[in-house]
Structures are given as C-alpha cells and as structure tokens.
Amino acid sequence: MKNKVTTYKGFKIVEGVDYNVQLPVFTVYTAYQWKLPKPVREYEWEACSMKEATDFIDCYGSGNPVTYNNFLDYSEETGFRLISGEGENK
C-alpha cells in the first residue's frame, strides 16, 4: 500500500500506518527535508491525526510551538485539553 502525501503550507504530510500497532500515523516533513533522499530524510513531527499534523505546522516557527510536552493542548481530536499545573483533564 502506497502512503498518501498531502501538502500543507509548504510542508509534506505522509499518511501511513504504524505497522507495530496498526494505527494511522501522519509524518510531517519541512520542504527542505522532503528534498533530501529518502534514506537520509528525517521527519519534523509524527502525529496521530491530520488535525494534529496541521496544528503542528500552524505553530511551527511561532513563539509557542507544538512539542512533545504540550502536543495534547493542540489536538482537538483527543476530546480534552490539559490544564497546565493542575494535572486535570477537561
């Protein structure tokens, strides 16, 4: 099965399947990374949904980027938003 590639704001999002857990994965590449040969290409972000991937791109280069520690704040598809410092889900 061939992975689907989407372009969003100059970034490439590759929609595939994580073969270890059989779940969708959306891998985000910058335009520079995408031009590199596939064996040396490194992704910028790996998301669980297209929404998370586009949220990452929307925040890329801003003063408040998506990181491993705050990515749930940016994903509306999770159904909740973390509240900083309180450790409660809402």
MOPAC internal coordinates of N, CA, C and O (Angstrom, degrees):
PM7 1SCF
backbone

  N    0.0000 0     0.00 0     0.00 0    0    0    0
  C    1.4670 1     0.00 0     0.00 0    1    0    0
  C    1.5215 1   109.32 1     0.00 0    2    1    0
  O    1.2310 1   121.08 1   -48.97 1    3    2    1
  N    1.3150 1   115.54 1   131.03 1    3    2    1
  C    1.4590 1   121.28 1  -178.95 1    5    3    2
  C    1.5299 1   109.83 1   -86.28 1    6    5    3
  O    1.2310 1   120.90 1   -42.22 1    7    6    5
  N    1.3345 1   115.89 1   137.78 1    7    6    5
  C    1.4624 1   120.87 1   179.04 1    9    7    6
  C    1.5218 1   110.40 1   -73.44 1   10    9    7
  O    1.2310 1   120.82 1   -37.66 1   11   10    9
  N    1.3271 1   116.03 1   142.34 1   11   10    9
  C    1.4631 1   122.11 1   178.19 1   13   11   10
  C    1.5220 1   108.54 1   -84.79 1   14   13   11
  O    1.2310 1   120.16 1   -47.46 1   15   14   13
  N    1.3440 1   117.29 1   132.54 1   15   14   13
  C    1.4647 1   122.61 1   179.64 1   17   15   14
  C    1.5142 1   108.84 1  -112.93 1   18   17   15
  O    1.2310 1   120.72 1   -51.55 1   19   18   17
  N    1.3470 1   116.22 1   128.45 1   19   18   17
  C    1.4539 1   123.37 1   178.51 1   21   19   18
  C    1.5186 1   108.64 1  -120.31 1   22   21   19
  O    1.2310 1   120.41 1   -39.26 1   23   22   21
  N    1.3280 1   116.83 1   140.74 1   23   22   21
  C    1.4635 1   121.52 1   174.73 1   25   23   22
  C    1.5159 1   108.66 1  -102.33 1   26   25   23
  O    1.2310 1   120.81 1   -49.60 1   27   26   25
  N    1.3387 1   116.06 1   130.40 1   27   26   25
  C    1.4610 1   122.06 1   179.19 1   29   27   26
  C    1.5179 1   108.00 1  -140.05 1   30   29   27
  O    1.2310 1   120.56 1   -65.20 1   31   30   29
  N    1.3266 1   116.53 1   114.80 1   31   30   29
  C    1.4675 1   123.36 1   179.65 1   33   31   30
  C    1.5307 1   112.14 1    52.04 1   34   33   31
  O    1.2310 1   120.48 1  -140.55 1   35   34   33
  N    1.3192 1   116.70 1    39.45 1   35   34   33
  C    1.4530 1   121.93 1   177.99 1   37   35   34
  C    1.5173 1   114.69 1    86.01 1   38   37   35
  O    1.2310 1   119.89 1   167.67 1   39   38   37
  N    1.3110 1   117.82 1   -12.33 1   39   38   37
  C    1.4603 1   122.47 1   177.06 1   41   39   38
  C    1.5233 1   108.76 1   -87.62 1   42   41   39
  O    1.2310 1   120.75 1   -22.61 1   43   42   41
  N    1.3096 1   116.18 1   157.39 1   43   42   41
  C    1.4615 1   121.58 1   173.57 1   45   43   42
  C    1.5233 1   108.11 1  -109.10 1   46   45   43
  O    1.2310 1   120.98 1   -46.22 1   47   46   45
  N    1.3171 1   115.74 1   133.78 1   47   46   45
  C    1.4664 1   122.55 1   176.04 1   49   47   46
  C    1.5202 1   106.94 1  -117.56 1   50   49   47
  O    1.2310 1   121.32 1   -60.58 1   51   50   49
  N    1.3252 1   115.08 1   119.42 1   51   50   49
  C    1.4611 1   120.64 1  -179.94 1   53   51   50
  C    1.5208 1   108.09 1  -102.07 1   54   53   51
  O    1.2310 1   121.15 1   -62.32 1   55   54   53
  N    1.3129 1   115.40 1   117.68 1   55   54   53
  C    1.4663 1   121.22 1   179.33 1   57   55   54
  C    1.5206 1   108.55 1   -93.03 1   58   57   55
  O    1.2310 1   121.06 1   -59.99 1   59   58   57
  N    1.3174 1   115.58 1   120.01 1   59   58   57
  C    1.4551 1   120.33 1  -179.28 1   61   59   58
  C    1.5139 1   110.84 1  -142.73 1   62   61   59
  O    1.2310 1   121.14 1    18.48 1   63   62   61
  N    1.3224 1   115.42 1  -161.52 1   63   62   61
  C    1.4610 1   121.93 1  -179.82 1   65   63   62
  C    1.5199 1   107.72 1  -128.04 1   66   65   63
  O    1.2310 1   120.78 1   -48.59 1   67   66   65
  N    1.3151 1   116.12 1   131.41 1   67   66   65
  C    1.4665 1   121.03 1   172.30 1   69   67   66
  C    1.5241 1   106.29 1   -75.96 1   70   69   67
  O    1.2310 1   120.89 1   -69.77 1   71   70   69
  N    1.3037 1   115.91 1   110.23 1   71   70   69
  C    1.4666 1   119.63 1  -173.15 1   73   71   70
  C    1.5231 1   113.09 1   -70.53 1   74   73   71
  O    1.2310 1   119.75 1   162.18 1   75   74   73
  N    1.3260 1   118.08 1   -17.82 1   75   74   73
  C    1.4609 1   120.41 1   177.65 1   77   75   74
  C    1.5275 1   111.94 1   -71.52 1   78   77   75
  O    1.2310 1   120.50 1   140.16 1   79   78   77
  N    1.3385 1   116.65 1   -39.84 1   79   78   77
  C    1.4678 1   120.30 1  -176.46 1   81   79   78
  C    1.5301 1   112.73 1  -117.34 1   82   81   79
  O    1.2310 1   120.25 1   179.50 1   83   82   81
  N    1.3270 1   117.12 1    -0.50 1   83   82   81
  C    1.4613 1   122.84 1   177.56 1   85   83   82
  C    1.5253 1   113.03 1    58.48 1   86   85   83
  O    1.2310 1   120.84 1  -139.50 1   87   86   85
  N    1.3322 1   116.00 1    40.50 1   87   86   85
  C    1.4628 1   121.43 1   177.44 1   89   87   86
  C    1.5241 1   109.69 1  -120.52 1   90   89   87
  O    1.2310 1   120.04 1   -25.02 1   91   90   89
  N    1.3386 1   117.53 1   154.98 1   91   90   89
  C    1.4642 1   120.11 1   178.10 1   93   91   90
  C    1.5259 1   110.97 1   -63.54 1   94   93   91
  O    1.2310 1   121.11 1   -32.57 1   95   94   93
  N    1.3196 1   115.48 1   147.43 1   95   94   93
  C    1.4622 1   121.71 1   175.19 1   97   95   94
  C    1.5307 1   107.16 1  -139.62 1   98   97   95
  O    1.2310 1   120.92 1   -39.84 1   99   98   97
  N    1.3283 1   115.85 1   140.16 1   99   98   97
  C    1.4537 1   123.10 1  -178.02 1  101   99   98
  C    1.5278 1   107.00 1  -120.66 1  102  101   99
  O    1.2310 1   120.45 1   -71.53 1  103  102  101
  N    1.3300 1   116.74 1   108.47 1  103  102  101
  C    1.4538 1   122.53 1  -174.48 1  105  103  102
  C    1.5213 1   108.86 1   -99.46 1  106  105  103
  O    1.2310 1   120.61 1   -52.84 1  107  106  105
  N    1.3467 1   116.43 1   127.16 1  107  106  105
  C    1.4660 1   122.61 1  -174.62 1  109  107  106
  C    1.5271 1   109.84 1  -103.81 1  110  109  107
  O    1.2310 1   120.79 1   -49.80 1  111  110  109
  N    1.3324 1   116.09 1   130.20 1  111  110  109
  C    1.4630 1   123.14 1   177.81 1  113  111  110
  C    1.5232 1   109.67 1  -124.29 1  114  113  111
  O    1.2310 1   120.44 1   -38.28 1  115  114  113
  N    1.3311 1   116.77 1   141.72 1  115  114  113
  C    1.4649 1   120.07 1   171.46 1  117  115  114
  C    1.5230 1   107.76 1   -74.08 1  118  117  115
  O    1.2310 1   120.59 1   -13.88 1  119  118  117
  N    1.3357 1   116.47 1   166.12 1  119  118  117
  C    1.4627 1   120.18 1   178.54 1  121  119  118
  C    1.5301 1   110.54 1   -61.01 1  122  121  119
  O    1.2310 1   120.31 1   141.37 1  123  122  121
  N    1.3146 1   117.02 1   -38.63 1  123  122  121
  C    1.4654 1   120.93 1   178.68 1  125  123  122
  C    1.5273 1   110.85 1   -63.35 1  126  125  123
  O    1.2310 1   120.62 1   131.83 1  127  126  125
  N    1.3068 1   116.42 1   -48.17 1  127  126  125
  C    1.4652 1   120.69 1  -179.10 1  129  127  126
  C    1.5251 1   111.12 1   -61.27 1  130  129  127
  O    1.2310 1   120.83 1   141.84 1  131  130  129
  N    1.3368 1   116.02 1   -38.16 1  131  130  129
  C    1.4625 1   120.85 1  -177.08 1  133  131  130
  C    1.5241 1   111.39 1   -65.02 1  134  133  131
  O    1.2310 1   120.13 1   149.30 1  135  134  133
  N    1.3504 1   117.37 1   -30.70 1  135  134  133
  C    1.4611 1   121.72 1  -179.32 1  137  135  134
  C    1.5249 1   112.48 1   -73.95 1  138  137  135
  O    1.2310 1   119.98 1   161.41 1  139  138  137
  N    1.3220 1   117.64 1   -18.59 1  139  138  137
  C    1.4599 1   121.31 1  -179.49 1  141  139  138
  C    1.5211 1   110.30 1   -72.27 1  142  141  139
  O    1.2310 1   120.04 1   -25.02 1  143  142  141
  N    1.3388 1   117.53 1   154.98 1  143  142  141
  C    1.4665 1   119.31 1   175.20 1  145  143  142
  C    1.5323 1   110.70 1   -60.32 1  146  145  143
  O    1.2310 1   120.73 1   -36.81 1  147  146  145
  N    1.3003 1   116.22 1   143.19 1  147  146  145
  C    1.4666 1   121.38 1  -175.30 1  149  147  146
  C    1.5345 1   113.82 1   -52.31 1  150  149  147
  O    1.2310 1   118.45 1   139.67 1  151  150  149
  N    1.3303 1   120.56 1   -40.33 1  151  150  149
  C    1.4705 1   119.52 1  -179.01 1  153  151  150
  C    1.5360 1   114.29 1   -63.42 1  154  153  151
  O    1.2310 1   119.65 1   156.13 1  155  154  153
  N    1.3285 1   118.28 1   -23.87 1  155  154  153
  C    1.4748 1   119.91 1  -178.94 1  157  155  154
  C    1.5258 1   112.77 1  -109.13 1  158  157  155
  O    1.2310 1   120.31 1   178.54 1  159  158  157
  N    1.3142 1   117.01 1    -1.46 1  159  158  157
  C    1.4634 1   122.47 1  -179.08 1  161  159  158
  C    1.5239 1   110.70 1   -70.41 1  162  161  159
  O    1.2310 1   120.32 1   -44.93 1  163  162  161
  N    1.3274 1   117.00 1   135.07 1  163  162  161
  C    1.4652 1   122.02 1   175.46 1  165  163  162
  C    1.5171 1   109.06 1  -120.33 1  166  165  163
  O    1.2310 1   120.70 1   -42.69 1  167  166  165
  N    1.3252 1   116.27 1   137.31 1  167  166  165
  C    1.4589 1   119.33 1  -179.44 1  169  167  166
  C    1.5272 1   110.29 1   -80.95 1  170  169  167
  O    1.2310 1   121.41 1   -23.12 1  171  170  169
  N    1.3220 1   114.91 1   156.88 1  171  170  169
  C    1.4618 1   122.06 1   179.81 1  173  171  170
  C    1.5216 1   111.35 1   -89.36 1  174  173  171
  O    1.2310 1   120.88 1   147.59 1  175  174  173
  N    1.3395 1   115.93 1   -32.41 1  175  174  173
  C    1.4661 1   120.27 1  -177.52 1  177  175  174
  C    1.5212 1   108.80 1  -157.15 1  178  177  175
  O    1.2310 1   120.82 1   -31.78 1  179  178  177
  N    1.3101 1   116.03 1   148.22 1  179  178  177
  C    1.4591 1   122.15 1   175.09 1  181  179  178
  C    1.5192 1   107.39 1  -121.74 1  182  181  179
  O    1.2310 1   120.34 1   -61.25 1  183  182  181
  N    1.3224 1   116.95 1   118.75 1  183  182  181
  C    1.4636 1   121.94 1  -173.62 1  185  183  182
  C    1.5222 1   110.94 1  -114.14 1  186  185  183
  O    1.2310 1   121.52 1   -19.05 1  187  186  185
  N    1.3233 1   114.69 1   160.95 1  187  186  185
  C    1.4664 1   121.56 1   178.55 1  189  187  186
  C    1.5251 1   112.38 1   -94.69 1  190  189  187
  O    1.2310 1   120.19 1   171.24 1  191  190  189
  N    1.3371 1   117.25 1    -8.76 1  191  190  189
  C    1.4568 1   120.90 1   179.65 1  193  191  190
  C    1.5199 1   108.94 1  -151.40 1  194  193  191
  O    1.2310 1   120.79 1   -19.37 1  195  194  193
  N    1.3242 1   116.10 1   160.63 1  195  194  193
  C    1.4634 1   120.32 1   176.43 1  197  195  194
  C    1.5258 1   109.91 1   -64.15 1  198  197  195
  O    1.2310 1   120.16 1   144.90 1  199  198  197
  N    1.3282 1   117.29 1   -35.10 1  199  198  197
  C    1.4655 1   121.43 1   178.32 1  201  199  198
  C    1.5302 1   110.76 1   -61.29 1  202  201  199
  O    1.2310 1   120.29 1   134.54 1  203  202  201
  N    1.3165 1   117.06 1   -45.46 1  203  202  201
  C    1.4623 1   119.99 1   178.70 1  205  203  202
  C    1.5281 1   110.43 1   -63.26 1  206  205  203
  O    1.2310 1   119.95 1   140.65 1  207  206  205
  N    1.3251 1   117.69 1   -39.35 1  207  206  205
  C    1.4641 1   121.39 1   179.30 1  209  207  206
  C    1.5255 1   111.17 1   -63.83 1  210  209  207
  O    1.2310 1   120.10 1   134.67 1  211  210  209
  N    1.3398 1   117.41 1   -45.33 1  211  210  209
  C    1.4637 1   119.68 1  -179.97 1  213  211  210
  C    1.5295 1   111.15 1   -70.59 1  214  213  211
  O    1.2310 1   119.59 1   146.27 1  215  214  213
  N    1.3221 1   118.38 1   -33.73 1  215  214  213
  C    1.4726 1   121.12 1   174.80 1  217  215  214
  C    1.5217 1   109.98 1   -62.25 1  218  217  215
  O    1.2310 1   119.95 1   138.00 1  219  218  217
  N    1.3301 1   117.71 1   -42.00 1  219  218  217
  C    1.4578 1   121.25 1   177.99 1  221  219  218
  C    1.5248 1   110.11 1   -59.76 1  222  221  219
  O    1.2310 1   120.64 1   133.95 1  223  222  221
  N    1.3271 1   116.38 1   -46.05 1  223  222  221
  C    1.4696 1   120.55 1  -179.52 1  225  223  222
  C    1.5171 1   110.68 1   -64.37 1  226  225  223
  O    1.2310 1   119.92 1   138.15 1  227  226  225
  N    1.3337 1   117.76 1   -41.85 1  227  226  225
  C    1.4654 1   121.16 1   179.33 1  229  227  226
  C    1.5267 1   111.84 1   -59.86 1  230  229  227
  O    1.2310 1   120.07 1   148.15 1  231  230  229
  N    1.3180 1   117.46 1   -31.85 1  231  230  229
  C    1.4593 1   122.21 1  -177.99 1  233  231  230
  C    1.5212 1   113.03 1   -94.39 1  234  233  231
  O    1.2310 1   119.87 1   172.34 1  235  234  233
  N    1.3123 1   117.86 1    -7.66 1  235  234  233
  C    1.4612 1   122.20 1  -175.46 1  237  235  234
  C    1.5318 1   110.26 1   -62.13 1  238  237  235
  O    1.2310 1   120.48 1   -52.52 1  239  238  237
  N    1.2988 1   116.69 1   127.48 1  239  238  237
  C    1.4605 1   121.19 1   179.31 1  241  239  238
  C    1.5172 1   114.43 1    81.18 1  242  241  239
  O    1.2310 1   120.21 1  -179.39 1  243  242  241
  N    1.3270 1   117.21 1     0.61 1  243  242  241
  C    1.4622 1   120.36 1   178.61 1  245  243  242
  C    1.5271 1   108.83 1   -87.71 1  246  245  243
  O    1.2310 1   120.33 1    -3.80 1  247  246  245
  N    1.2858 1   116.98 1   176.20 1  247  246  245
  C    1.4548 1   120.99 1   177.44 1  249  247  246
  C    1.5100 1   113.00 1   -74.29 1  250  249  247
  O    1.2310 1   120.07 1   171.39 1  251  250  249
  N    1.3372 1   117.48 1    -8.61 1  251  250  249
  C    1.4600 1   121.72 1  -177.74 1  253  251  250
  C    1.5333 1   109.50 1  -134.11 1  254  253  251
  O    1.2310 1   120.10 1  -111.21 1  255  254  253
  N    1.3483 1   117.41 1    68.79 1  255  254  253
  C    1.4649 1   119.33 1  -176.53 1  257  255  254
  C    1.5167 1   113.11 1   -74.32 1  258  257  255
  O    1.2310 1   120.85 1   -20.05 1  259  258  257
  N    1.3098 1   115.98 1   159.95 1  259  258  257
  C    1.4582 1   121.41 1   173.02 1  261  259  258
  C    1.5274 1   107.32 1   -72.45 1  262  261  259
  O    1.2310 1   120.58 1   -47.44 1  263  262  261
  N    1.3116 1   116.50 1   132.56 1  263  262  261
  C    1.4558 1   121.79 1   177.59 1  265  263  262
  C    1.5192 1   108.96 1  -131.74 1  266  265  263
  O    1.2310 1   120.78 1    -5.94 1  267  266  265
  N    1.3088 1   116.11 1   174.06 1  267  266  265
  C    1.4642 1   120.46 1   177.82 1  269  267  266
  C    1.5227 1   110.98 1   -59.42 1  270  269  267
  O    1.2310 1   120.30 1   145.72 1  271  270  269
  N    1.3288 1   117.03 1   -34.28 1  271  270  269
  C    1.4615 1   121.18 1  -176.34 1  273  271  270
  C    1.5240 1   114.31 1   -79.05 1  274  273  271
  O    1.2310 1   119.39 1   157.93 1  275  274  273
  N    1.3400 1   118.76 1   -22.07 1  275  274  273
  C    1.4589 1   119.15 1  -175.95 1  277  275  274
  C    1.5293 1   114.30 1  -125.04 1  278  277  275
  O    1.2310 1   119.77 1  -166.62 1  279  278  277
  N    1.3352 1   118.05 1    13.38 1  279  278  277
  C    1.4577 1   118.87 1  -173.29 1  281  279  278
  C    1.5266 1   113.38 1   -63.47 1  282  281  279
  O    1.2310 1   119.25 1   153.04 1  283  282  281
  N    1.3182 1   119.04 1   -26.96 1  283  282  281
  C    1.4625 1   119.85 1   178.78 1  285  283  282
  C    1.5252 1   111.95 1   -66.69 1  286  285  283
  O    1.2310 1   120.53 1   152.78 1  287  286  285
  N    1.3418 1   116.59 1   -27.22 1  287  286  285
  C    1.4599 1   119.92 1   176.96 1  289  287  286
  C    1.5264 1   111.51 1   -62.93 1  290  289  287
  O    1.2310 1   120.18 1   154.05 1  291  290  289
  N    1.3115 1   117.25 1   -25.95 1  291  290  289
  C    1.4577 1   121.30 1  -174.15 1  293  291  290
  C    1.5170 1   113.74 1   -96.95 1  294  293  291
  O    1.2310 1   119.79 1   171.75 1  295  294  293
  N    1.3024 1   118.00 1    -8.25 1  295  294  293
  C    1.4528 1   120.17 1  -174.82 1  297  295  294
  C    1.5183 1   111.14 1  -105.28 1  298  297  295
  O    1.2310 1   120.74 1   -75.27 1  299  298  297
  N    1.3063 1   116.19 1   104.73 1  299  298  297
  C    1.4649 1   120.98 1   179.16 1  301  299  298
  C    1.5249 1   111.19 1   -69.94 1  302  301  299
  O    1.2310 1   120.30 1   158.25 1  303  302  301
  N    1.3245 1   117.03 1   -21.75 1  303  302  301
  C    1.4543 1   120.06 1  -177.04 1  305  303  302
  C    1.5221 1   112.95 1   -73.05 1  306  305  303
  O    1.2310 1   119.81 1   168.77 1  307  306  305
  N    1.3194 1   117.96 1   -11.23 1  307  306  305
  C    1.4563 1   119.67 1   177.73 1  309  307  306
  C    1.5163 1   111.27 1   -74.99 1  310  309  307
  O    1.2310 1   120.09 1   160.00 1  311  310  309
  N    1.3275 1   117.42 1   -20.00 1  311  310  309
  C    1.4582 1   121.09 1   177.74 1  313  311  310
  C    1.5145 1   113.93 1    85.48 1  314  313  311
  O    1.2310 1   119.82 1  -178.05 1  315  314  313
  N    1.2986 1   117.96 1     1.95 1  315  314  313
  C    1.4581 1   120.18 1   176.31 1  317  315  314
  C    1.5114 1   109.90 1  -152.06 1  318  317  315
  O    1.2310 1   120.85 1   -14.60 1  319  318  317
  N    1.3073 1   115.98 1   165.40 1  319  318  317
  C    1.4598 1   122.56 1   178.62 1  321  319  318
  C    1.5285 1   106.90 1  -128.84 1  322  321  319
  O    1.2310 1   120.95 1   -49.16 1  323  322  321
  N    1.3246 1   115.79 1   130.84 1  323  322  321
  C    1.4487 1   120.00 1   178.01 1  325  323  322
  C    1.5201 1   110.44 1   -72.32 1  326  325  323
  O    1.2310 1   120.16 1   -36.74 1  327  326  325
  N    1.3123 1   117.29 1   143.26 1  327  326  325
  C    1.4565 1   122.33 1   176.36 1  329  327  326
  C    1.5101 1   107.31 1  -103.91 1  330  329  327
  O    1.2310 1   120.47 1   -61.05 1  331  330  329
  N    1.3192 1   116.70 1   118.95 1  331  330  329
  C    1.4679 1   121.81 1  -175.85 1  333  331  330
  C    1.5155 1   110.88 1   -59.15 1  334  333  331
  O    1.2310 1   121.16 1   -47.54 1  335  334  333
  N    1.3381 1   115.38 1   132.46 1  335  334  333
  C    1.4511 1   121.67 1   173.45 1  337  335  334
  C    1.5239 1   115.43 1    83.23 1  338  337  335
  O    1.2310 1   119.88 1   160.24 1  339  338  337
  N    1.3129 1   117.83 1   -19.76 1  339  338  337
  C    1.4567 1   119.27 1  -176.55 1  341  339  338
  C    1.5163 1   112.95 1  -100.69 1  342  341  339
  O    1.2310 1   120.46 1   160.67 1  343  342  341
  N    1.3226 1   116.72 1   -19.33 1  343  342  341
  C    1.4513 1   120.82 1   178.45 1  345  343  342
  C    1.5188 1   115.19 1    67.13 1  346  345  343
  O    1.2310 1   119.93 1  -162.48 1  347  346  345
  N    1.3191 1   117.74 1    17.52 1  347  346  345
  C    1.4658 1   121.53 1   179.48 1  349  347  346
  C    1.5146 1   109.43 1  -105.89 1  350  349  347
  O    1.2310 1   120.76 1   -30.80 1  351  350  349
  N    1.2858 1   116.16 1   149.20 1  351  350  349
  C    1.4661 1   121.63 1   175.04 1  353  351  350
  C    1.5132 1   109.42 1   -97.84 1  354  353  351
  O    1.2310 1   121.16 1   -34.96 1  355  354  353
  N    1.2821 1   115.38 1   145.04 1  355  354  353
  C    1.4618 1   119.76 1   179.31 1  357  355  354
  C    1.4961 1   110.10 1  -135.26 1  358  357  355
  O    1.2310 1   120.10 1   180.00 1  359  358  357

